[in-house]
Amino acid sequence: MSDQIILNNENMVTSKTSVSVLFAGDSGDGMQLTGTQFANTVAVYGSDLNTFPNFPSEIRAPAGTISGVSGFQLQFGSKAVYTPGAKFDVMVAMNAAALKANLKNLHHGGIILANTDGFDAKNLKLAGYGEENNPLEDGTLNDYTVFEIPVVTLTRKALVDTGLSTKNIDRCKNMFVLGTLYWLYSLPIDTTIETLKTKFKKKADVAEANIKAVKAGYNFGDETEMFSQHGRFSVDPANKKPGVYRRVTGNEASAIGLTAAAKKAGLELFLGSYPITPASEILQTLSGLKKWGVKTFQAEDEIAGVLTSIGASYGGALAATNTSGPGLALKAEGLGLAVMLEIPLVVVNVQRGGPSTGLPTKPEQSDLFISMFGRHGDAPVPIIAATSPVDCFYTAYEAAKIAVEYMTPVICLTDGYLGLSSEPMLIPAPDDLADITPKYVKERKPEDPPYLPYKRDEKGVREWAIPGTKGLEHRIGGLEKQHETGHVSHDPENHALMTKLRAEKIERVIDLVPDQTIDNGPEQGDLLVLGWGSTYGAIKIAVEQALAGGCNVAHAHLRYLNPFPKNLGEILSNYKKVLIPENNYGQLIRIIRDKYQIEPVGYSKVQGLPFNEMEIEAKITDTLKEL
């Protein structure tokens, strides 16, 4: 779509349908805060958006180096936005390393706002340019629109009378840049000002300095001749469904989803957790929701986290634990215990790059295998995967429903991309959420038959016996249970029966699983792109573009990974070839190959980065050529 040019207050204003922006600098430059504030502003303004924070795992990464670069990318637009952008239109480069690390992903002709104070001899050397090879001067950036701004110098001038130290003044430089971006894209600064007042309400001098820096950056854009030739830009608000919206990260959405499920089920929510990147925000969010009946416990390790949740579930709470890959490995024995006890438990696994400590701050779809198979013995559990930050709310909610109504642990898979990214969420009405019905066993009188804790209903589900209820005394623990009575049993035939019954119960979860649908494209044809989890946005856009180019291709995205939808095999058989992009070395493809006896085409990416639509569209084209 071509840009529309209008005149506004003697400035040329170019109207765009969407823009992708990257804020990049050292980890200490405040790029995550800057990007978050920009995202808040465009969300309040009414744009659709999608964000991607990308930062080192070190608490204080090496300043000035490529490995120390922290970035925050977002795309906002007047149309639906599904990714932060395969490439970005604008890059804020706070130093030479930020430029070098990210220039390859800037659109040809894109805009660079370069902080010239970050391109001195020291920074050039640390970035690997060499002291005499300044990219701002040697023609490297001739194909781009470059605005050279001495951000630190201008910030110091603007805040010279604040009384703050030079060190504290320099911390405001990111707000100066933010103000300049607000001017460049015709956005209001009010949201950021109110946020700064709240954030620093106990430090009025710091709040005032940051607010002054934002205004100085905005005024700089308005008064300098630097932008006169290119003018400003604007992006109209998106045409959204009416309602109340809030911007949420995937982790926040998961936390809110668990809370909503507990309220809907009439239960208290308990989270037993050990802080782990990139899942800790779930614990942080829930710790602030005590007034909603939420209890959080920060345990000494991952094992204690899951075991306290198992205890809370046994006591009648909706229990959850959050973790990432290494923590899920440590929780394996505890999850096996929960399978044996047949009690409800939600495990939100925010996946990251592995193995071992791996890439703590980088996303990867690394844990499908361990979620499916990584427990001692035959201990199947339902697995559900989120597709977007907002969808983390609905997957957490649905995981809780399955856990409570089928008396089983459930693993809810998100990842670092979804968990830390954000987008606007339409707040659902409580009545629009599915009912969650706990199956409690009632108090028994002396004349009633003995209580049988493992007696099952037609779905194979046992009842939930709350401790202290009269007449419900029964055994609990990790040793195998006798059918119905719950007594400890080492009988071979009983163990075979109980293993079978537990597996059959999980298979019956399929009654809650809707049929698989085609997201886009023909119901049968040459190629089906099958995805799961956070690859949704990139695949969706890639398939739309391929369809527009005349390709016979379709997109289906799996939400339910165990059990699979009933009709998945039929859908797979309707296409000549199936392509499975995954942010791992090929996990879903092996499960699909084993279950449906087909030979899909795998497409793996294990770089600690999500797929972008350009990569997948290229793979679609290559795959179709081979048919």
C-alpha positions in Angstrom: 0.0 0.0 0.0 1.4 3.4 -1.0 2.0 6.0 1.7 -0.3 9.0 1.8 1.3 12.5 2.1 -0.5 15.3 3.7 0.4 18.8 5.1 0.0 19.5 8.8 1.2 22.7 10.5 3.6 23.4 7.6 5.2 20.0 8.1 5.0 17.3 5.5 3.3 14.3 7.2 3.4 10.8 5.5 0.6 8.5 6.6 1.6 4.8 7.0 -0.4 1.7 7.7 2.4 0.1 9.8 5.9 0.9 11.1 8.5 -1.4 12.7 10.9 0.3 15.1 14.0 -1.0 16.9 15.5 0.6 20.0 19.1 -0.7 20.4 21.9 0.2 22.7 23.9 -1.1 25.7 22.1 -3.0 28.4 22.4 0.1 30.6 20.9 2.5 28.0 17.3 1.7 29.0 16.2 0.3 25.7 13.7 -2.1 27.2 12.1 0.7 29.2 12.1 3.0 26.2 10.5 0.4 24.0 7.9 -0.4 26.6 6.9 3.2 27.0 6.7 3.6 23.2 4.5 0.5 23.1 2.3 1.8 25.9 1.8 5.1 24.0 0.8 3.5 20.6 -1.5 1.0 22.5 -3.3 3.9 24.2 -3.4 5.8 20.9 -5.3 2.8 19.5 -2.8 1.1 17.2 -2.4 -2.6 17.0 1.1 -3.8 17.9 3.4 -6.6 18.6 6.7 -6.4 20.5 9.9 -8.3 20.8 12.4 -7.6 23.6 15.8 -9.0 22.9 18.5 -8.6 25.5 21.7 -10.4 26.9 21.4 -12.9 29.8 24.2 -11.1 31.7 23.1 -8.8 34.5 25.6 -6.2 33.2 26.7 -7.3 29.7 30.0 -5.9 28.3 29.3 -2.3 27.5 30.0 -1.1 24.0 30.3 -4.7 22.5 28.2 -6.6 20.1 27.4 -9.2 22.8 26.2 -6.4 25.1 23.6 -5.0 22.8 20.0 -4.8 24.1 17.2 -4.3 21.7 13.4 -3.8 21.8 11.6 -4.1 18.5 8.0 -3.4 17.9 5.6 -3.0 15.0 2.5 -0.9 15.2 -0.2 -0.2 12.7 -3.7 0.7 11.7 -4.2 -3.0 10.5 -3.8 -6.3 12.4 -0.2 -6.8 13.5 1.1 -10.4 14.1 4.9 -9.9 14.4 7.4 -7.2 15.4 8.4 -7.1 11.7 10.7 -9.3 9.6 12.8 -6.1 9.1 12.4 -2.8 10.7 11.8 0.7 9.2 13.5 2.7 11.9 16.5 2.0 14.1 17.6 4.0 17.1 21.3 3.2 17.5 22.6 4.4 20.8 26.2 3.3 20.0 28.3 1.8 17.3 27.7 -1.8 18.5 24.0 -1.4 18.3 24.3 -0.3 14.7 26.6 -3.1 13.7 24.6 -5.8 15.3 21.3 -4.8 13.7 22.0 -2.9 10.4 21.4 -6.1 8.4 17.8 -6.2 9.5 17.0 -2.6 8.6 14.9 -2.0 5.4 16.8 -0.6 2.5 16.3 3.2 2.7 15.3 2.9 6.4 15.7 5.6 9.0 18.6 5.6 11.5 18.6 7.8 14.5 22.3 7.6 15.6 23.5 8.9 18.9 26.8 10.4 17.8 28.1 10.4 21.3 28.1 6.6 21.1 30.4 6.6 18.1 33.6 7.9 19.7 36.9 6.1 19.2 36.4 3.8 22.2 32.9 2.7 21.1 34.0 2.2 17.5 36.9 0.0 18.7 34.7 -2.1 21.0 32.2 -2.6 18.2 34.9 -3.9 15.9 34.9 -1.0 13.4 38.3 0.3 14.2 39.0 3.9 15.3 39.3 5.2 11.7 36.3 3.4 10.3 33.3 5.4 11.5 30.2 4.1 9.7 28.6 7.5 10.0 31.4 9.0 7.9 32.7 6.2 5.5 29.7 5.7 3.2 28.5 2.5 4.9 25.1 4.2 5.5 24.6 5.8 2.1 21.6 3.6 1.4 19.8 4.8 4.5 18.3 8.0 5.9 20.6 8.9 8.8 19.8 11.5 11.5 22.9 12.2 13.6 21.9 13.4 17.0 24.3 14.0 20.0 21.8 12.6 22.4 24.0 12.6 25.5 25.2 16.2 24.9 21.7 17.5 24.3 20.3 15.7 27.3 22.9 17.2 29.5 22.2 20.7 28.2 18.4 20.2 28.7 18.9 19.0 32.3 21.8 21.2 33.4 19.7 23.1 36.0 18.1 20.0 37.6 20.7 19.5 40.3 21.2 15.9 39.4 24.6 14.3 39.0 26.0 13.9 35.5 25.6 10.1 35.9 21.9 10.5 36.7 21.4 13.0 33.9 22.9 10.6 31.4 20.3 8.0 32.5 17.7 10.2 31.0 19.1 10.1 27.5 16.7 7.3 26.5 13.8 9.6 27.3 15.2 12.3 25.0 15.3 9.7 22.2 11.7 8.7 23.1 10.5 12.3 22.8 12.1 12.6 19.4 10.4 9.5 18.2 7.1 10.7 19.5 7.5 13.9 17.4 8.6 12.0 14.3 5.6 9.7 14.4 3.0 12.4 15.5 2.4 10.6 18.9 1.4 12.3 22.2 3.7 12.3 25.1 1.0 12.4 27.8 1.0 8.6 28.5 4.8 8.6 29.2 4.6 11.6 31.4 1.9 10.0 33.6 3.9 6.8 33.7 7.0 8.5 34.8 5.1 10.4 37.6 3.8 7.1 38.9 7.1 5.2 38.5 9.1 7.8 40.3 6.4 9.1 42.7 8.9 8.8 45.6 11.7 10.5 43.6 10.2 13.7 42.3 13.5 15.1 41.1 14.1 12.0 38.9 10.6 12.0 37.6 10.9 15.7 36.7 14.2 15.2 34.9 12.9 12.3 32.8 9.8 14.3 31.9 11.9 17.2 31.0 14.1 15.0 28.8 11.0 13.6 27.0 9.8 17.2 26.3 13.3 18.3 25.2 13.5 15.4 22.7 10.0 16.2 21.3 10.9 19.9 21.0 14.2 19.0 19.4 12.3 17.2 16.6 9.9 20.2 16.3 12.6 22.9 16.1 15.6 21.3 14.4 16.0 21.6 10.6 17.3 18.0 10.5 13.9 16.5 9.7 12.6 19.3 7.4 13.4 17.5 4.2 11.7 14.3 5.2 8.9 15.5 7.4 7.0 13.5 9.9 4.9 10.3 9.8 1.6 9.2 11.2 -0.1 5.9 11.7 -3.9 5.9 12.2 -5.5 3.9 15.1 -6.5 0.4 14.2 -10.2 -0.5 13.6 -10.7 -2.7 16.6 -13.7 -4.3 18.1 -15.2 -2.0 20.7 -14.4 -2.8 24.3 -11.9 -2.2 27.1 -8.3 -3.0 26.1 -5.0 -3.3 28.0 -1.5 -4.0 26.8 -0.3 -7.3 28.2 2.8 -9.4 27.9 2.4 -13.1 27.5 3.5 -13.7 31.0 1.1 -11.2 32.4 -1.7 -12.7 30.3 -0.8 -16.2 31.7 -1.0 -14.9 35.3 -4.3 -13.2 34.6 -5.7 -16.3 32.9 -4.9 -18.4 35.9 -6.5 -15.9 38.2 -9.7 -15.7 36.1 -9.9 -19.5 36.0 -9.7 -19.7 39.8 -12.4 -17.2 40.2 -14.6 -18.9 37.6 -14.1 -22.3 39.4 -14.7 -20.8 42.9 -11.2 -21.7 44.0 -8.3 -19.9 45.5 -5.2 -19.8 43.3 -1.8 -20.9 44.6 1.5 -20.5 42.7 4.6 -22.3 43.9 7.5 -20.8 42.0 11.2 -20.4 41.8 12.4 -17.4 39.8 13.7 -18.4 36.4 14.2 -16.4 33.2 12.0 -15.8 31.2 9.1 -17.0 33.4 9.6 -14.9 36.6 7.1 -12.2 35.5 4.3 -14.7 36.1 5.3 -14.9 39.8 5.7 -11.1 39.9 2.3 -10.4 38.5 0.5 -12.9 40.7 2.2 -11.6 43.8 0.3 -8.3 43.3 -3.1 -10.0 43.1 -3.6 -11.0 46.7 -7.0 -9.2 47.0 -8.3 -11.7 44.4 -7.6 -14.7 46.5 -4.2 -15.4 45.0 -1.4 -16.9 47.1 2.2 -17.0 45.9 5.2 -18.8 47.3 8.7 -18.1 46.2 10.4 -21.4 46.9 14.1 -22.2 47.4 14.3 -24.3 44.2 12.3 -25.7 41.4 11.5 -28.9 43.1 10.1 -27.1 46.2 8.0 -24.9 43.8 6.2 -27.8 42.3 5.8 -29.8 45.5 4.2 -26.9 47.4 1.8 -26.6 44.5 1.0 -30.3 44.7 0.3 -29.8 48.4 -2.0 -26.8 47.7 -3.9 -28.8 45.1 -4.3 -31.7 47.5 -5.7 -29.1 49.9 -8.3 -27.9 47.4 -6.7 -24.9 45.6 -6.3 -24.4 41.9 -2.5 -24.9 42.0 0.0 -23.8 39.4 3.8 -23.5 39.0 5.7 -21.6 36.4 9.1 -22.4 35.0 11.3 -22.7 31.9 13.2 -25.7 30.4 15.8 -26.4 33.1 13.1 -26.0 35.8 10.8 -28.4 34.0 13.5 -31.0 34.1 13.9 -30.6 37.8 10.1 -30.8 38.3 9.9 -34.1 36.5 9.6 -36.3 39.5 7.1 -34.0 41.1 5.0 -34.0 38.0 5.1 -37.8 38.1 3.8 -37.7 41.6 0.9 -35.4 40.5 0.1 -37.9 37.8 0.0 -40.7 40.3 -2.1 -38.7 42.8 -4.4 -37.5 39.9 -4.8 -34.0 41.2 -5.2 -30.8 39.2 -2.0 -28.8 38.5 -1.1 -26.2 35.8 2.5 -25.9 34.7 3.2 -22.8 32.6 6.5 -23.5 30.8 8.0 -20.3 29.2 10.5 -22.1 27.0 14.0 -20.8 26.3 17.1 -21.9 24.4 18.9 -24.9 25.7 20.3 -27.3 26.7 21.4 -26.8 30.3 21.5 -23.1 31.1 21.6 -22.5 27.3 20.2 -19.1 26.3 18.3 -17.8 29.3 16.9 -14.7 27.6 16.4 -16.1 24.1 13.2 -17.9 22.9 13.1 -21.5 21.6 10.4 -24.1 21.2 12.7 -26.4 23.1 10.5 -28.4 25.4 7.9 -30.3 23.4 9.8 -33.6 23.9 10.3 -33.2 27.6 6.7 -32.1 28.0 5.5 -35.1 26.1 7.9 -37.8 27.4 10.1 -36.4 30.2 8.8 -38.2 33.2 9.6 -41.5 34.9 7.3 -44.3 33.7 4.2 -43.9 31.6 2.9 -40.6 32.8 1.0 -38.8 30.0 -0.3 -35.3 30.6 -2.4 -32.9 28.4 -0.3 -30.3 26.6 -1.6 -27.0 25.2 0.4 -24.3 23.4 -0.2 -20.5 23.1 0.1 -18.7 19.8 0.4 -15.1 20.9 0.8 -12.9 24.0 -2.9 -12.5 24.4 -3.5 -16.2 23.7 -1.4 -16.9 26.8 -4.5 -15.8 28.8 -6.7 -18.3 27.0 -4.3 -21.2 27.1 -3.6 -20.7 30.8 -7.4 -20.5 31.4 -8.1 -23.6 29.3 -5.2 -25.5 31.0 -6.8 -24.8 34.3 -10.2 -26.0 33.1 -8.7 -29.3 31.8 -6.7 -29.8 35.0 -9.7 -29.3 37.3 -12.2 -31.2 35.3 -9.9 -34.1 34.4 -8.0 -34.2 37.7 -4.6 -34.1 36.0 -1.5 -32.0 35.6 -1.5 -29.9 32.4 1.5 -28.3 30.7 0.9 -25.0 29.1 3.7 -24.1 26.7 4.6 -20.5 25.9 8.2 -19.2 25.3 10.4 -16.3 25.8 9.2 -14.5 22.7 5.5 -14.8 23.7 6.1 -14.4 27.4 8.0 -11.1 27.1 6.3 -9.7 24.0 3.1 -7.7 24.2 0.0 -6.7 22.3 -3.4 -5.1 23.1 -5.9 -7.4 24.8 -9.6 -7.0 24.6 -10.8 -7.8 28.2 -13.4 -10.6 28.0 -16.5 -10.4 30.0 -16.6 -13.1 32.8 -19.8 -14.6 31.3 -18.0 -15.2 28.0 -15.4 -17.5 29.7 -16.2 -21.2 29.8 -17.4 -22.6 33.1 -15.0 -24.6 35.2 -16.6 -27.2 37.4 -14.6 -28.9 40.2 -15.7 -32.5 40.9 -15.7 -32.5 44.7 -16.8 -35.6 46.7 -19.3 -34.7 49.4 -19.1 -35.5 53.1 -20.0 -39.2 53.8 -22.1 -40.4 56.7 -21.2 -43.5 58.8 -23.9 -45.6 57.1 -22.6 -44.7 53.6 -20.4 -47.2 51.7 -16.6 -46.8 52.2 -15.1 -44.0 50.2 -13.2 -45.2 47.1 -10.7 -42.4 46.2 -9.9 -43.9 42.8 -13.4 -44.8 41.7 -13.9 -43.1 38.3 -16.7 -41.6 36.3 -17.4 -42.2 32.6 -14.5 -40.0 31.6 -12.1 -42.0 33.9 -11.9 -39.1 36.3 -11.7 -39.6 40.1 -13.3 -37.2 42.5 -11.5 -34.4 44.4 -11.4 -35.2 48.1 -10.6 -32.2 50.3 -8.7 -33.0 53.5 -10.7 -32.7 56.6 -14.0 -33.7 55.0 -15.7 -36.3 57.1 -15.6 -39.9 55.9 -13.0 -39.2 53.1 -10.0 -40.7 54.8 -7.7 -42.2 52.1 -4.1 -43.0 51.3 -1.9 -40.6 49.3 1.6 -40.8 48.0 3.8 -41.9 45.1 3.5 -45.6 45.5 1.2 -47.3 43.0 -2.4 -47.3 44.1 -4.9 -50.2 44.1 -7.8 -49.7 41.7 -10.6 -47.8 43.4 -9.5 -48.3 47.0 -6.2 -46.3 46.7 -4.4 -48.8 48.9 -0.7 -49.3 48.1 -0.4 -52.1 45.6 2.5 -54.0 44.0 0.3 -56.4 42.1 1.5 -56.6 38.5 -2.0 -56.8 37.0 -3.2 -53.8 39.0 -0.2 -51.7 37.9 -1.0 -52.5 34.3 -4.6 -51.6 34.8 -3.8 -48.3 36.6 -1.3 -47.3 33.9 -3.9 -48.0 31.3 -6.6 -46.1 33.1 -4.4 -43.0 33.6 -3.5 -43.0 29.9 -7.1 -43.4 28.8 -8.2 -40.5 31.0 -5.8 -38.2 29.1 -7.0 -39.6 25.8 -10.5 -38.6 26.8 -9.4 -35.0 27.1 -10.0 -35.0 23.3 -13.7 -34.5 24.1 -12.8 -31.0 25.1 -10.5 -30.5 22.0 -12.2 -28.9 19.0 -11.6 -30.1 15.5 -8.5 -28.7 13.9 -9.2 -25.9 11.4 -7.4 -24.3 8.5 -6.3 -20.8 9.5 -5.9 -19.7 5.8 -5.8 -21.3 2.4 -7.6 -24.1 0.6 -9.0 -27.2 2.5 -6.8 -29.4 0.3 -3.9 -28.7 -2.1 -0.2 -28.8 -2.7 1.3 -27.7 0.7 0.1 -27.3 4.3 2.3 -25.3 6.6 1.7 -26.8 10.1 2.9 -24.9 13.1 2.5 -24.7 16.9 3.1 -22.0 19.5 4.9 -18.8 18.7 5.5 -19.4 15.0 1.8 -18.5 14.4 2.3 -14.8 13.4 5.2 -15.4 11.0 3.5 -18.4 9.3 0.2 -16.5 9.0 1.8 -13.6 7.2 4.1 -15.8 5.0 1.1 -17.9 3.9 -1.0 -14.8 3.2 1.8 -13.5 1.0 2.3 -16.8 -0.7 -1.4 -17.1 -1.5 -1.3 -13.5 -2.9 1.5 -14.7 -5.2 -0.6 -17.6 -6.5 0.8 -20.4 -4.5 -1.4 -23.4 -3.5 -0.6 -23.4 0.2 -2.5 -23.4 3.5 -1.8 -22.8 7.2 -3.0 -24.9 10.2 -1.8 -24.2 13.7 -1.8 -26.7 16.5 -3.1 -25.5 19.9 -3.6 -29.0 21.4 -0.4 -31.1 21.3 -1.6 -33.9 23.6 -4.0 -35.2 22.6 -4.1 -34.0 19.0 -7.4 -33.0 17.5 -9.5 -35.9 16.2 -9.4 -34.8 12.6 -5.7 -33.8 12.3 -4.8 -37.0 10.4 -7.5 -36.3 7.9 -6.4 -32.8 7.4 -2.7 -33.8 6.8 -3.8 -36.3 4.2 -5.4 -33.6 2.1 -2.1 -32.1 1.0 0.7 -33.3 -1.1 3.3 -32.1 1.4 3.4 -30.8 4.9 6.0 -28.2 6.0 6.6 -27.9 9.8 8.7 -24.8 10.9 9.9 -25.1 14.5 12.2 -23.1 16.7 14.0 -26.3 17.6 15.9 -29.0 15.9 12.8 -30.9 14.9 10.5 -32.1 17.7 6.9 -31.8 16.4 7.9 -33.3 13.1 9.1 -36.5 14.8 5.8 -36.9 16.7 3.8 -36.2 13.6 5.9 -38.7 11.6 5.5 -41.4 14.2 1.7 -40.9 14.8 0.5 -40.3 11.2 3.1 -42.2 9.2 3.8 -39.3 6.8 7.1 -37.6 5.8 6.8 -33.9 6.5 9.4 -31.3 5.5 11.1 -29.9 8.5 12.4 -26.3 8.9 14.4 -25.7 12.0 15.7 -22.5 13.5 17.8 -22.6 16.7 19.3 -19.2 16.9 17.5 -17.9 19.9 15.4 -15.8 17.6 11.8 -16.2 16.4 11.1 -17.0 12.8 10.2 -14.0 10.5 7.7 -14.2 7.7 10.4 -13.7 5.0 12.2 -16.9 6.0 9.1 -19.0 6.0 7.8 -17.6 2.7 11.2 -18.5 1.1 10.9 -22.0 2.5 7.4 -22.3 1.1 8.6 -21.3 -2.3 11.5 -23.8 -2.2 9.3 -26.6 -1.0 6.7 -26.1 -3.7 9.4 -26.2 -6.3 10.3 -29.7 -5.2 6.8 -31.1 -5.6 
